[in-house]
Amino acid sequence: MKAFLLITGISGSGKSEYFKHLQSKYNFLYIDTDTQGFNYIDTRQGLNMEPTNVNFVKCFLEKYDSVAYEWEFAPIYLPIVIGLKNQGAKLFWFTCPAKAAFS
């Protein structure tokens, strides 16, 4: 079953560790926008896209079975997030107590 997950949340809440689990156990393509940037470029698969593209999710799922996209977006980007959801992305929010996040 193909899956495109958009995971976001508070820094230090465990998103990156969860992604490592998805990648190692389920072979998800892991896109970390903190290190890879907002746009995604994969010259091997011919992808050079940004999330504002109306076919963003579809294009990924044509090339990969499972994609996990980590993005700590600012509230001004909520319309883009809603657009990704409308394209079929499953949205997840990670949270934790502030003390735990920064310890």
C-alpha positions as CSV (number, residue, x, y, z in Angstrom):
1,M,0.0,0.0,0.0
2,K,1.4,3.4,-1.0
3,A,1.7,6.1,1.7
4,F,2.8,9.7,1.8
5,L,3.1,10.9,5.4
6,L,3.6,14.6,6.3
7,I,5.0,14.6,9.9
8,T,5.5,17.8,11.7
9,G,5.7,19.0,15.3
10,I,7.7,20.5,18.1
11,S,11.5,20.3,17.9
12,G,12.8,17.5,20.1
13,S,9.5,15.5,20.0
14,G,10.9,12.4,18.4
15,K,10.1,13.0,14.7
16,S,13.5,12.2,13.4
17,E,13.7,9.0,15.5
18,Y,10.3,7.9,14.2
19,F,11.5,8.6,10.6
20,K,14.5,6.4,11.2
21,H,12.2,3.6,12.3
22,L,10.0,4.0,9.2
23,Q,13.0,4.1,7.0
24,S,14.7,1.0,8.5
25,K,11.7,-1.2,9.1
26,Y,9.4,-0.2,6.2
27,N,11.8,1.3,3.6
28,F,10.2,4.7,3.6
29,L,11.9,7.5,1.6
30,Y,12.7,10.0,4.3
31,I,12.8,13.7,3.4
32,D,14.1,15.9,6.1
33,T,13.4,19.5,5.1
34,D,15.7,20.8,7.9
35,T,18.7,19.3,6.1
36,Q,17.5,18.8,2.5
37,G,15.5,22.0,2.2
38,F,11.9,22.9,1.3
39,N,12.2,21.7,-2.3
40,Y,13.0,18.1,-3.1
41,I,15.6,17.2,-5.7
42,D,16.3,13.6,-6.8
43,T,18.1,13.6,-10.1
44,R,18.0,9.8,-10.2
45,Q,14.2,9.7,-10.2
46,G,13.8,13.0,-12.2
47,L,12.1,14.8,-9.3
48,N,12.7,18.5,-8.6
49,M,9.6,19.7,-6.8
50,E,8.3,21.9,-4.1
51,P,5.2,21.3,-2.0
52,T,3.2,24.0,-3.7
53,N,3.0,21.8,-6.9
54,V,-0.5,20.4,-7.2
55,N,0.9,17.0,-8.1
56,F,3.5,16.8,-5.4
57,V,2.1,13.7,-3.6
58,K,1.1,12.0,-6.8
59,C,4.6,12.4,-8.4
60,F,6.3,11.0,-5.3
61,L,4.0,8.0,-5.1
62,E,4.6,7.2,-8.8
63,K,8.3,6.9,-8.0
64,Y,8.3,5.5,-4.4
65,D,5.9,3.2,-2.5
66,S,6.3,5.0,0.9
67,V,7.3,8.6,1.6
68,A,7.8,10.3,4.9
69,Y,8.1,14.1,4.6
70,E,9.2,16.0,7.7
71,W,8.5,19.6,7.7
72,E,8.4,22.1,10.6
73,F,6.2,24.6,8.8
74,A,5.3,28.1,10.0
75,P,1.5,28.9,10.3
76,I,1.7,30.9,7.1
77,Y,2.2,27.7,5.2
78,L,-1.0,26.1,6.4
79,P,-2.7,26.4,3.0
80,I,0.1,24.3,1.5
81,V,-0.3,21.7,4.2
82,I,-4.1,21.6,3.5
83,G,-3.2,21.2,-0.2
84,L,-1.0,18.2,0.5
85,K,-3.7,16.7,2.6
86,N,-6.2,17.2,-0.3
87,Q,-3.7,15.4,-2.5
88,G,-3.8,12.3,-0.2
89,A,-1.0,13.0,2.3
90,K,-1.6,11.7,5.8
91,L,-0.8,14.3,8.4
92,F,0.8,13.7,11.8
93,W,1.7,16.2,14.6
94,F,4.3,15.3,17.2
95,T,4.2,17.1,20.5
96,C,5.8,16.8,23.9
97,P,6.3,18.8,27.1
98,A,8.6,21.8,26.4
99,K,11.0,20.6,29.1
100,A,11.4,17.3,27.4
101,A,11.8,18.8,24.0
102,F,14.8,20.9,25.0
103,S,16.5,18.6,27.5
